[in-house]
Amino acid sequence: MSDFEGLDLQAVEDQMDEGGDGTNSDRVVLGVLDGTTPDAEWIETVEDGAVLVLNVDGDLNQLAAGFARPVKEAGGELMHFRGFLVVTPPGVEIDSDRL
């Protein structure tokens, strides 16, 4: 039992919930892009390492204008596919070879 005395299980669980490195890299966020969510919130979610899959409800260019450029400049990717906008953080490639 003495081998476990210094082990902080809560810290380990917290790190697992965050993706192991403090990010949300194992998280896919589903949402609706309709102008009700602030652009800064989408940017922060992608910066935290999550992938966004957003149902586009309106004019894509207008709705994504506030966060598309910052995401791309940071190394992320965006792709419109069948009414959805897929947004990935840097290091996560959108593979469209099968389309």
Backbone as a printed PyTorch tensor [residue, N CA C, xyz], in Angstrom:
tensor([[[  0.7960,  -1.2110,   0.0000],
         [  0.0000,   0.0000,   0.0000],
         [  0.8390,   1.2750,   0.0000]],

        [[  2.0400,   1.2110,   0.5420],
         [  2.8550,   2.4090,   0.6500],
         [  3.2460,   2.9660,  -0.7180]],

        [[  3.2030,   2.1470,  -1.7840],
         [  3.5350,   2.6270,  -3.1250],
         [  2.5390,   3.6740,  -3.6270]],

        [[  1.3270,   3.6900,  -3.0880],
         [  0.2830,   4.5930,  -3.5640],
         [  0.1050,   5.8350,  -2.7060]],

        [[  0.8660,   5.9780,  -1.6350],
         [  0.6760,   7.1010,  -0.7200],
         [  0.8860,   8.4490,  -1.3950]],

        [[  1.8490,   8.5710,  -2.2930],
         [  2.1410,   9.8520,  -2.9260],
         [  1.3880,  10.0740,  -4.2280]],

        [[  0.5320,   9.1470,  -4.6200],
         [ -0.1730,   9.2440,  -5.8950],
         [ -1.4230,  10.0980,  -5.7460]],

        [[ -1.5270,  11.1460,  -6.5530],
         [ -2.6890,  12.0350,  -6.5320],
         [ -3.6290,  11.6230,  -7.6540]],

        [[ -4.5700,  10.7250,  -7.3460],
         [ -5.4810,  10.2000,  -8.3620],
         [ -6.3760,  11.2770,  -8.9540]],

        [[ -6.7640,  12.2550,  -8.1530],
         [ -7.6190,  13.3350,  -8.6710],
         [ -6.8850,  14.1200,  -9.7530]],

        [[ -5.6100,  14.3970,  -9.5460],
         [ -4.8320,  15.1310, -10.5520],
         [ -4.7090,  14.3140, -11.8340]],

        [[ -4.5230,  13.0090, -11.6990],
         [ -4.4340,  12.1440, -12.8760],
         [ -5.7510,  12.1490, -13.6380]],

        [[ -6.8810,  12.0290, -12.9270],
         [ -8.1950,  12.0560, -13.5820],
         [ -8.4330,  13.3840, -14.2850]],

        [[ -8.0670,  14.4840, -13.6280],
         [ -8.2450,  15.8020, -14.2360],
         [ -7.4400,  15.9160, -15.5230]],

        [[ -6.2210,  15.4080, -15.5120],
         [ -5.3820,  15.4730, -16.6960],
         [ -5.9430,  14.6000, -17.8090]],

        [[ -6.4920,  13.4430, -17.4780],
         [ -7.1110,  12.5770, -18.4820],
         [ -8.3130,  13.2600, -19.1030]],

        [[ -9.1120,  13.9500, -18.2980],
         [-10.2840,  14.6520, -18.8070],
         [ -9.8950,  15.7690, -19.7530]],

        [[ -8.7000,  16.3370, -19.5800],
         [ -8.2460,  17.4520, -20.4020],
         [ -7.4580,  17.0140, -21.6230]],

        [[ -7.3140,  15.7220, -21.8460],
         [ -6.5610,  15.2530, -22.9970],
         [ -5.1210,  14.9200, -22.6820]],

        [[ -4.7520,  14.9270, -21.4130],
         [ -3.4230,  14.5060, -21.0150],
         [ -2.3900,  15.6070, -21.0120]],

        [[ -2.5520,  16.6290, -21.8350],
         [ -1.5530,  17.6860, -21.8870],
         [ -2.1490,  19.0400, -21.5390]],

        [[ -3.2980,  19.0300, -20.8780],
         [ -3.9370,  20.2790, -20.4780],
         [ -4.8430,  20.8690, -21.5390]],

        [[ -5.0310,  20.1670, -22.6530],
         [ -5.8860,  20.6710, -23.7240],
         [ -7.1000,  19.7740, -23.8830]],

        [[ -7.9850,  20.1820, -24.7700],
         [ -9.1780,  19.3960, -25.0810],
         [ -8.9910,  18.6820, -26.4040]],

        [[ -7.8060,  18.1490, -26.6530],
         [ -7.4780,  17.6080, -27.9680],
         [ -8.2790,  16.3740, -28.3490]],

        [[ -8.9370,  15.7490, -27.4070],
         [ -9.7540,  14.5790, -27.7180],
         [-11.2280,  14.9380, -27.7640]],

        [[-11.5210,  16.1830, -28.0110],
         [-12.9020,  16.6550, -27.9220],
         [-13.3820,  17.1660, -29.2720]],

        [[-14.5920,  16.7520, -29.6300],
         [-15.2720,  17.2750, -30.8090],
         [-16.5020,  18.0080, -30.3050]],

        [[-16.6180,  19.2720, -30.6690],
         [-17.7310,  20.0990, -30.2170],
         [-18.7280,  20.2560, -31.3550]],

        [[-19.9590,  19.8240, -31.1260],
         [-21.0400,  19.9930, -32.0870],
         [-21.8070,  21.2490, -31.7230]],

        [[-22.1550,  22.0400, -32.7200],
         [-22.8840,  23.2680, -32.4380],
         [-23.5870,  23.7800, -33.6700]],

        [[-24.2320,  24.9150, -33.4900],
         [-24.9310,  25.5830, -34.5810],
         [-24.2750,  26.9390, -34.7860]],

        [[-23.8790,  27.2120, -36.0040],
         [-23.3020,  28.5060, -36.3620],
         [-24.4330,  29.3800, -36.8760]],

        [[-24.9710,  30.1850, -35.9670],
         [-26.1120,  31.0350, -36.3150],
         [-25.9430,  32.4720, -35.8340]],

        [[-24.7570,  32.7870, -35.3430],
         [-24.4930,  34.1460, -34.8910],
         [-24.7480,  34.3740, -33.4160]],

        [[-25.2640,  33.3820, -32.7020],
         [-25.5650,  33.5880, -31.2820],
         [-24.3570,  33.3280, -30.3760]],

        [[-23.3930,  32.5440, -30.8410],
         [-22.1940,  32.2740, -30.0570],
         [-21.1200,  33.2860, -30.4490]],

        [[-20.5100,  33.9420, -29.4680],
         [-19.4720,  34.9280, -29.7940],
         [-18.2870,  34.2800, -30.5180]],

        [[-17.7210,  35.0190, -31.4690],
         [-16.5720,  34.5210, -32.2240],
         [-15.4340,  34.1180, -31.2940]],

        [[-15.2140,  34.8820, -30.2500],
         [-14.1290,  34.6000, -29.3060],
         [-14.2980,  33.2290, -28.6560]],

        [[-15.5240,  32.8040, -28.4590],
         [-15.7680,  31.4870, -27.8680],
         [-15.3660,  30.3710, -28.8220]],

        [[-15.6830,  30.5240, -30.1140],
         [-15.2610,  29.5250, -31.1040],
         [-13.7330,  29.4800, -31.1790]],

        [[-13.0990,  30.6490, -31.2090],
         [-11.6370,  30.7230, -31.2860],
         [-11.0090,  30.0470, -30.0730]],

        [[-11.5050,  30.3430, -28.9020],
         [-10.9630,  29.7590, -27.6710],
         [-11.1080,  28.2370, -27.6620]],

        [[-12.2360,  27.7550, -28.1330],
         [-12.4670,  26.3130, -28.1680],
         [-11.4560,  25.6230, -29.0820]],

        [[-11.2010,  26.2190, -30.2400],
         [-10.2250,  25.6510, -31.1800],
         [ -8.8100,  25.7980, -30.6150]],

        [[ -8.5070,  26.9350, -29.9950],
         [ -7.1890,  27.1200, -29.3880],
         [ -6.9310,  26.0880, -28.2920]],

        [[ -7.9830,  25.6410, -27.6280],
         [ -7.8640,  24.6210, -26.5910],
         [ -7.6740,  23.2280, -27.1810]],

        [[ -7.7290,  23.1110, -28.5120],
         [ -7.4500,  21.8470, -29.1730],
         [ -8.6600,  21.0610, -29.6130]],

        [[ -9.8590,  21.6070, -29.4490],
         [-11.0720,  20.8900, -29.8400],
         [-11.3650,  21.0960, -31.3240]],

        [[-12.0570,  20.1210, -31.9050],
         [-12.5450,  20.2140, -33.2810],
         [-13.9960,  20.6830, -33.2090]],

        [[-14.3660,  21.6270, -34.0610],
         [-15.7440,  22.1040, -34.1420],
         [-16.4260,  21.4930, -35.3600]],

        [[-17.6520,  21.0400, -35.1820],
         [-18.5120,  20.6300, -36.2920],
         [-19.7900,  21.4400, -36.1080]],

        [[-19.9440,  22.4580, -36.9500],
         [-21.0160,  23.4330, -36.7780],
         [-22.0240,  23.3600, -37.9190]],

        [[-23.2830,  23.2070, -37.5760],
         [-24.3630,  23.2610, -38.5510],
         [-24.5520,  24.7270, -38.9140]],

        [[-24.3940,  25.0550, -40.1870],
         [-24.4660,  26.4440, -40.6390],
         [-25.9180,  26.8330, -40.8610]],

        [[-26.3640,  27.8090, -40.0930],
         [-27.7400,  28.3090, -40.1820],
         [-27.7020,  29.7690, -40.6080]],

        [[-27.5290,  29.9940, -41.9190],
         [-27.4350,  31.3490, -42.4460],
         [-26.2950,  31.4310, -43.4480]],

        [[-25.8180,  32.6460, -43.6770],
         [-24.7550,  32.8990, -44.6300],
         [-23.4060,  32.5600, -43.9940]],

        [[-22.7610,  31.5260, -44.5210],
         [-21.5010,  31.0490, -43.9470],
         [-20.4490,  32.1470, -43.8870]],

        [[-20.2570,  32.8720, -44.9650],
         [-19.2190,  33.9070, -44.9980],
         [-19.4420,  34.9540, -43.9200]],

        [[-20.6630,  35.3530, -43.7400],
         [-20.9700,  36.3600, -42.7270],
         [-20.8090,  35.7790, -41.3160]],

        [[-21.2910,  34.5620, -41.1020],
         [-21.2730,  33.9730, -39.7660],
         [-19.8690,  33.5920, -39.2940]],

        [[-19.0000,  33.1940, -40.2230],
         [-17.6570,  32.7510, -39.8470],
         [-16.6040,  33.8550, -39.9700]],

        [[-17.0040,  35.0170, -40.4540],
         [-16.0460,  36.0950, -40.7140],
         [-15.2280,  36.4840, -39.4820]],

        [[-15.8170,  36.4220, -38.3170],
         [-15.1240,  36.8730, -37.1090],
         [-14.1330,  35.8990, -36.5190]],

        [[-14.1660,  34.6430, -36.9320],
         [-13.2250,  33.6830, -36.3530],
         [-12.4250,  32.8750, -37.3830]],

        [[-12.8140,  32.8900, -38.6360],
         [-12.1310,  32.0820, -39.6480],
         [-10.6740,  32.5050, -39.8260]],

        [[-10.4300,  33.7740, -39.9820],
         [ -9.0580,  34.2470, -40.2110],
         [ -8.1420,  33.9550, -39.0160]],

        [[ -8.5600,  34.2660, -37.7780],
         [ -7.6880,  33.9400, -36.6430],
         [ -7.3780,  32.4440, -36.5340]],

        [[ -8.3600,  31.6000, -36.8390],
         [ -8.1290,  30.1510, -36.7850],
         [ -7.1110,  29.7520, -37.8460]],

        [[ -7.2770,  30.2500, -39.0730],
         [ -6.3500,  29.9140, -40.1640],
         [ -4.9500,  30.4540, -39.8880]],

        [[ -4.8680,  31.6820, -39.3760],
         [ -3.5660,  32.2770, -39.0830],
         [ -2.8310,  31.5160, -37.9790]],

        [[ -3.5910,  30.8740, -37.0870],
         [ -2.9860,  30.0910, -36.0100],
         [ -2.5850,  28.6920, -36.4900]],

        [[ -2.9290,  28.3400, -37.7400],
         [ -2.5620,  27.0380, -38.2810],
         [ -3.6960,  26.0350, -38.3250]],

        [[ -4.9090,  26.4660, -37.9710],
         [ -6.0730,  25.5860, -38.0350],
         [ -6.6270,  25.5030, -39.4450]],

        [[ -7.6000,  24.6220, -39.6190],
         [ -8.2320,  24.4510, -40.9290],
         [ -9.7390,  24.5920, -40.8030]],

        [[-10.3670,  25.0420, -41.8950],
         [-11.8190,  25.1370, -41.9820],
         [-12.2660,  24.5210, -43.2960]],

        [[-13.3740,  23.7940, -43.2450],
         [-13.9290,  23.2220, -44.4700],
         [-15.4510,  23.1800, -44.3570]],

        [[-16.1150,  23.6560, -45.3920],
         [-17.5760,  23.5920, -45.4660],
         [-17.9360,  22.2840, -46.1520]],

        [[-18.7700,  21.4890, -45.4960],
         [-19.1360,  20.1850, -46.0430],
         [-20.5850,  19.8800, -45.7010]],

        [[-21.4260,  19.8060, -46.7400],
         [-22.8350,  19.4200, -46.6060],
         [-23.5850,  20.1750, -45.5060]],

        [[-23.4530,  21.4660, -45.5150],
         [-24.1830,  22.2850, -44.5540],
         [-23.5080,  22.4310, -43.2060]],

        [[-22.3210,  21.8490, -43.0690],
         [-21.5710,  21.9390, -41.8230],
         [-20.2460,  22.6340, -42.0720]],

        [[-19.7670,  23.3280, -41.0570],
         [-18.4270,  23.8900, -41.0830],
         [-17.5950,  23.0810, -40.1020]],

        [[-16.5310,  22.4620, -40.6140],
         [-15.6150,  21.7040, -39.7670],
         [-14.4010,  22.5860, -39.5270]],

        [[-14.0540,  22.7720, -38.2620],
         [-12.9400,  23.6370, -37.8830],
         [-12.0000,  22.8240, -37.0050]],

        [[-10.7300,  22.7530, -37.4130],
         [ -9.7610,  21.9760, -36.6430],
         [ -8.6420,  22.8710, -36.1270]],

        [[ -8.0700,  22.4880, -35.0040],
         [ -6.9400,  23.2440, -34.4620],
         [ -5.6530,  22.9220, -35.2210]],

        [[ -4.6000,  23.6820, -34.9900],
         [ -3.3160,  23.3720, -35.6210],
         [ -2.9150,  21.9250, -35.3350]],

        [[ -2.4070,  21.2640, -36.3570],
         [ -1.9460,  19.8930, -36.1910],
         [ -2.9990,  18.8390, -36.4750]],

        [[ -4.2400,  19.2490, -36.6950],
         [ -5.2980,  18.3040, -37.0350],
         [ -5.7200,  18.5960, -38.4670]],

        [[ -5.4020,  17.6800, -39.3460],
         [ -5.6600,  17.8570, -40.7710],
         [ -7.0550,  17.3830, -41.1390]],

        [[ -7.7210,  18.1190, -42.0040],
         [ -8.9990,  17.6730, -42.5680],
         [ -8.6560,  16.9490, -43.8660]],

        [[ -8.9300,  15.6580, -43.9120],
         [ -8.6130,  14.8340, -45.0710],
         [ -9.8590,  14.7440, -45.9570]],

        [[ -9.8120,  15.3880, -47.1080],
         [-10.9570,  15.3970, -48.0160],
         [-10.7130,  14.5460, -49.2590]],

        [[ -9.7370,  13.6670, -49.2060],
         [ -9.3890,  12.8460, -50.3690],
         [-10.5270,  11.9560, -50.8420]],

        [[-11.4140,  11.5630, -49.9680],
         [-12.5010,  10.6480, -50.3450],
         [-13.7670,  11.3530, -50.8110]],

        [[-13.7270,  12.6500, -50.8740],
         [-14.9210,  13.3820, -51.3250],
         [-15.0100,  13.4110, -52.8230]]])
